[in-house]
Amino acid sequence: MTDRTMTEKARKLAALRSLTTAAREARLAELRRAAAARDATLAMLARIDRRSMVDPGDIAAHCAQALYAQWQQNQRRHLNLRLARETAIWLAAKEEAARAFGRDEVLGKLIERAGARKG
């Protein structure tokens, strides 16, 4: 190959590397957002499970506690469904981020090899 062809190829590889790096950063940002949403839901689930003690002789407190337990159960059900959706999104984002990272790394190695051959 001529020097001109090598320079053209190096320029194209550098431009492609810019794109793969930008894609990698975008996928990592998506992964961070998905992880944050999932972590927030996990924290909500942890807060719901807190129990309070009531006086054994206080009937009104027992009624309130029973209503609260029913509310907790409904909230837990909704949050578990939300957690399942967020976990699926997080897993997909993790896979996409890994793929983008791999593409960027492979392209970086190709650029290094092309530079080593040139020099």
N, C-alpha and C positions, 0 to 999 in steps of 0.2 A: 504494500500500500504506500501511497505517496504521503508526504507530510501534510499536504492539504486535506487529503481524505481522512487522515488520522485526526487532524484538528477539527474537522467537521463532525466526525464521530464523537470526539471528546466533548464538543459543544452540545451535541444532541443528548449524550449520556448525562451531562451536567444538568441540562434542562429537565430531563426525565427524573433525575435524582431530586430536583427541587419539588417536583410533583409528588413523588413517593414520600418524601419527608413531610410535605404538607398533609398528605393523606394519613400518614402515620400519626401526626399530631392531632388531626381531627378525630381519628378513631380512638386515640387515647383520651381525648376530652369527652367523647361519648361514653367511654368506659367509666371515667370518673363520675360523670353525671348519673349513670345507671347505678353505680355503687353507692353514691350518696343517697339516692332515692330509696334503695333497698335498705341501707343502714338506718334511715329515718323510720321506715316501717318496722324494722326489727326493734328499734328503741320504743316505738309506740306500743308494740306487743309486750315488751318488758314492763312498761309502766302500767298497762292494764292488769297485769297479773299481781299487782301489789294488793295485799289483803289488809283489812282493818279489823281491829278487835272491838266487840260490842259487849256491853254489860249483859250478862245472862238473863237478868230480870227485866230488861227494857224491851217490851214487845214492839214498840214503834221502831226501835233501832233494828230489831230483827227483820221487820217488814221492809224497812229501807234497805237493809243489807241484801235481802232476797231480790228486791227490784234491781239493785245495783249488780248483783250476780247475773241476772238475766241480761242486763245491758252489756256487761262484760262479755258474756257469751256471744251476743250479737256482734259486738265490736271485734272480738277475736276472729269470728267467722269472716267478716268483711276484710279485716287486715290480713288474714291468711290467704284469701283470694288475691288481694293486692300484692302480697309478698310473692306469690307464685308467678304472677305476671311480671313483676319487677325482676325476679330471679331469671326468668326466661329472657328478658331483655338484656340483663347483665351478662348472662352466658353468651348470648349472640354477640354482644358488644366485645366481650373478651376474645371471642374467636376472630372477629373482624380486626381487632387491634393486633392480635398475634399475626394474622395474615399480612396486614399492612407493615408491621415491623419486619417481618421476614422479607417482604419484597424490597423494602428500603435497604436492609442489610445486604441482600444479594446484589442489588444494583451498586451499592458502595464497593463491594468486592470486585465486581466487574470493572468499575472505574479504576480501582487500584491496580488491577492486572493490566488494564490498557495503559495506564501510566507507567508501569514497570517495563512493559514491552517497548514503549516509546523511548524511555530514558535509558 
